[in-house]
Amino acid sequence: MIFTSLDLELNKEGNQTTDIIQIGAVIGNIYTGEILKKLRLYVKPSKPLDPFIITLTGIKQSDVDEKGTTLLEAYNELKKCHIDLKSHHSIIQWGGGDEKELKEQLLKQGMPFYDWCFGRTYFNVKSLCQSISKAKKQKFQGGLKKYCQRHKVIFEGPAHDALQDSLNTFKLYVDLLKKLEKI
């Protein structure tokens, strides 16, 4: 079964997140763990990057200025890979909301509703990890890196890079599926 793991990084203004500035996706086989495609797509924001976001993500203004496209162009590249690799319509993500944020921003920019390539449901790896922690009477707080460590999944790259976060989410999901298969 081929699935797409999705992660976003967003700019912020004050206390509010704003434009998507990076889309990360990994498309792979959830049973074998084979990665078929990795995407790191930069999106040009409507305003300069917030200094906090630059520090958090490592994304520089020059990255979005030089490598960035419109959100619709980035989405179309993601969509093409998703469809070409016959990825399942439900995506994998850490927590909830990235697919909703992406869809909302695309619709605001004029994408026709019918052009959305993902389904209405998704697999929330964070909730799955928290449920396992609760079942084991462990603390259930923590981010992606902490849960990778807890499940002995090697965390690759820096946190808050959309590609790396989508990769680590995918790897953790594959690991958890193997463990769930035994119960």
C-alpha positions in Angstrom: 0.0 0.0 0.0 1.4 3.3 -1.1 0.7 6.4 1.2 1.8 10.0 1.3 3.1 11.5 4.5 2.6 15.3 4.6 4.0 18.1 6.6 3.9 21.9 6.3 5.9 24.8 7.7 4.1 28.1 8.0 5.2 31.8 8.4 3.7 33.8 11.2 2.7 37.3 12.0 2.4 38.1 15.7 0.9 35.1 17.3 -0.9 33.8 14.2 0.5 31.4 11.6 0.0 32.7 8.1 1.3 31.5 4.7 2.6 28.0 4.0 6.3 28.4 3.2 7.3 24.8 2.8 5.6 21.5 1.9 7.3 18.3 2.7 6.1 14.9 1.5 7.3 11.4 1.5 5.5 8.8 -0.6 6.2 5.2 0.2 5.1 1.7 0.9 3.8 1.4 4.5 4.4 -2.4 4.6 8.0 -2.5 3.4 9.1 1.0 4.4 10.4 1.7 0.9 10.5 5.4 0.0 9.4 6.1 -3.5 9.6 9.9 -3.6 10.7 12.7 -1.3 9.5 16.3 -1.9 10.7 19.6 -0.3 8.8 22.4 -1.9 9.3 26.0 -1.0 6.4 28.5 -1.3 6.8 32.3 -1.6 5.0 34.0 1.2 3.0 37.2 0.9 5.2 38.8 3.6 8.8 38.5 4.7 9.6 35.5 7.0 9.2 36.1 10.7 12.6 35.9 12.5 11.2 33.3 14.9 10.2 31.1 12.0 13.7 31.5 10.4 15.2 30.3 13.7 12.7 27.5 14.3 12.8 26.0 10.8 16.1 27.1 9.4 14.3 28.3 6.3 15.9 31.5 5.1 14.3 34.4 3.2 16.6 33.5 0.3 15.2 29.9 0.2 11.7 31.1 -0.4 12.7 33.9 -2.7 15.0 31.8 -4.9 13.4 28.3 -4.7 9.8 29.3 -3.9 6.9 29.0 -6.2 3.2 29.8 -5.8 1.3 27.5 -3.4 -0.8 26.2 -6.3 2.4 25.3 -8.3 3.8 23.5 -5.3 0.6 21.6 -4.7 0.4 20.6 -8.4 3.8 19.1 -8.1 2.8 17.2 -5.0 -0.5 16.1 -6.6 1.3 14.8 -9.7 3.6 12.6 -7.6 0.7 11.5 -5.4 -1.3 10.4 -8.4 1.5 9.0 -10.5 2.6 6.8 -7.6 -1.0 5.7 -7.0 -0.8 6.8 -3.4 -3.8 6.2 -1.2 -6.2 9.1 -0.8 -5.8 9.2 3.0 -2.6 10.8 4.1 -0.3 10.3 7.0 0.6 13.2 9.2 1.9 14.1 12.7 -1.1 15.6 14.5 -3.9 17.0 12.6 -4.5 20.1 10.5 -1.8 20.2 7.8 -4.1 18.8 5.1 -6.9 21.2 6.3 -4.5 24.2 6.2 -3.2 23.3 2.8 -6.7 22.8 1.4 -8.0 26.1 2.9 -5.1 28.1 1.6 -5.4 26.6 -1.9 -9.2 27.2 -2.0 -8.6 30.9 -1.0 -6.1 31.1 -3.9 -8.7 29.9 -6.4 -8.1 26.1 -6.6 -11.4 24.5 -7.7 -12.8 22.3 -4.9 -12.8 19.2 -7.2 -9.0 19.5 -7.8 -8.2 18.3 -4.2 -6.3 15.0 -4.6 -6.5 13.8 -1.0 -9.4 12.3 0.9 -11.4 13.6 3.9 -9.6 11.3 6.4 -6.0 11.0 7.5 -3.9 8.8 9.7 -2.8 10.8 12.8 0.5 9.3 14.0 0.6 11.5 17.0 -2.7 10.3 18.3 -1.7 6.7 17.7 1.6 7.3 19.7 -0.4 9.0 22.5 -2.8 6.1 22.7 0.0 3.6 22.9 1.6 5.7 25.7 -1.7 5.8 27.6 -2.2 2.0 27.2 1.3 1.6 28.7 0.6 4.1 31.5 3.4 6.4 30.2 3.4 10.1 29.8 1.8 10.9 26.5 3.3 14.4 25.9 6.1 14.9 23.5 6.8 15.8 19.9 7.8 13.7 16.9 11.4 13.4 17.9 10.6 12.2 21.4 8.2 9.6 20.1 10.7 8.4 17.5 13.2 7.9 20.4 10.6 6.1 22.5 9.9 3.7 19.7 13.5 3.3 18.7 13.0 4.9 15.3 16.1 6.9 14.2 15.1 10.5 13.8 16.7 11.9 10.6 17.6 15.5 10.0 16.6 18.7 11.8 13.1 19.1 13.3 10.8 21.6 11.7 11.9 20.9 8.2 8.8 19.8 6.3 10.5 17.0 4.4 12.4 15.6 7.4 9.2 15.7 9.5 7.2 14.0 6.9 10.0 11.3 6.5 10.2 10.7 10.3 6.4 10.6 10.6 6.3 8.0 7.8 9.1 5.9 9.4 7.4 6.0 12.8 4.0 5.0 11.2 5.7 2.0 9.4 7.3 0.9 12.7 4.0 1.2 14.6 2.1 -0.8 12.0 4.6 -3.6 12.4 4.1 -3.6 16.1 0.3 -3.4 15.8 0.4 -6.4 13.4 1.5 -8.5 16.4 -1.4 -7.8 18.7 
